[in-house]
Amino acid sequence: MKPEEIFDQDKSSNINTFEEGDRIVRVERAPFKQTTYNENLGIEVDVIKHTDGSYLGEEMEFLGIFNRQICLRKIKPLWGDGITKLHIDQWQGGWQKYVIPNFEINKEDAVE
């Protein structure tokens, strides 16, 4: 893969587009929303309270969705079996297939 191809990849995908065994990576922060009543507008609105950058750039294996939980296995866990469960409401979007870039360097272009 050429360096410019990395930036041409599709934007983030919904977790439902992946199949069991796919290697995926988190590419966007997860928004945590709260519905509040806006007195000025007289309606309920969703407000992003904070965003979570956990798992950004970390290669994971998609195991499936069970009981509204996204089940993933970390490829290189620091401890335990590496199984992670995330609630689908907050973590549904912001994923891509994991790509290992292959940057080929010409020996003539390399700086010694």
N, C-alpha and C positions, 0 to 999 in steps of 0.2 A: 504494500500500500504506500502510495506517495504521500508526503506530508500534506499537500493541498487537498487530498481526498478525505482526510480526517475531518476537515472543517465543512465538507460538502455532505456529510452524513445527515440523515433525517433528524429533525428535532426530536425531542423526547417522545416516547410512546407510552400508551396506557399498558398497565401490567397484564391486562387480559389478552394482549396480542402475542404473548410468549407461550411456548410449549414446555412441558416438563423436560428438564435436562439442558435447556438453553443457558448459556453463560450471559449474564446481564450485569449492568452497572448503573448506579444512580448518577444522574447528570443534572438534576435540579433539586433545590432545597424543598422539603415537604412543608406546605402551609398548614398551620393549625388554625382553623376558623371557629368563630363563635357567633351565633345569631343574636343580635341585640335589637331593641326597638329604638328607632330614630324618631325622637319627638318632633323635630323640625319637618321631617318628611311625612310623618304619620305612618311609617311602614317598618317592617322588620328587615334588617340588612345583615349580610354576612361580613364580619370584620376579621381580618387576619390578625391574630394575637401575637404569633411569633412563627418563625420558620426553623426547621431542623435540618442541619447539614450532615447528619449521620449517614454513613455509608457512601458518601460522594466519592466516586472514583474507585470503589472497592469491587473487585471481581467477585460475583456470586453466582451460584447455580440456582435456577428457578425450579422449585419442587412442585408448586401448584398452589391453588387457593382452596382452603378448607375452613368452613365455619367463619367466613368473612375475614380470615387471616391469610396474608401472603406469607407463604413458607419458602424460605431461602436457606441455602447452605453456603457459608463462607468458604472460599477456596483455600485460604491460608488462615485458619483460625488461630488465635493466640492461646486459647484454652478450650477445653470441652469439644463437643462434636461439631460446633460451628453452626448449628441450626438456629435460625432467627425467624421470629414470627412478628409481622407488622400488621396493624389493623388497616384494612383496605380503604376506609374512608379518608385517612390522611395520606396514605402512601401509594395510591392508585396510579397517578401520573408521574412523569419525570424519570423514565427508565429508557435505556438503549441496550442493544446487544453489545456485549463486550468485544472489543477489537484489539488485537495485539499489533501495533504498528511495526512495519518492517522498513526501517530507514536504511537504505543501502548507501554506503559511503564509498566513493571512488578513492582509491589510494592516492591519485594525483591531486584530489581536492582536499585531502586530509592535511591538517597542520601538525607538524611535528614539534 
